[in-house]
Amino acid sequence: MNLSATDGSGSHGRTEKSLAVYFHGPSGNEGAGTDAHPALPAKGVYIDDSLKVTYWQQSMDDAVNW
C-alpha cells in the first residue's frame, strides 16, 4: 500500500488518523470478509491522491516499483 507519492508529486495531501482496507475475492468483483482497520501512529499518516494498493509483493522494492 502506497499512501503518498515518494517524490512529492501527489496532490491534495493531508493527514489521516484512521484507515480502512477492503479485500476483494478471486474474481475482483466481490468482497472477501470484513474490512481491516490497521493501527496508525497517534499523529496519523500523510496521504495524497496518489494513494494506491498493489498485489502482494515479495519485497518492499517490488511493491514500490509496481
Steps between C-alpha positions, in 0.01 A plus 500: 500500500648832395346785695666787314739578217859453614615783273245753627306507173165401660230760552249574776728374778357466848544313827255223583462329836307192385516265206263230374625230261248297301588168339376354170434136427668304218296654218560854626128576494391372840601584854702254704417529868490812708714808463821540700590803710879499548645689794650833401737729686323734744590802286353329192648428158547728201307404187442665164310428180766257378391247765490149351495135590686234305492124499701334775869536421789296638722802570463869585690593180252307286203659680634854450580435131165339420 
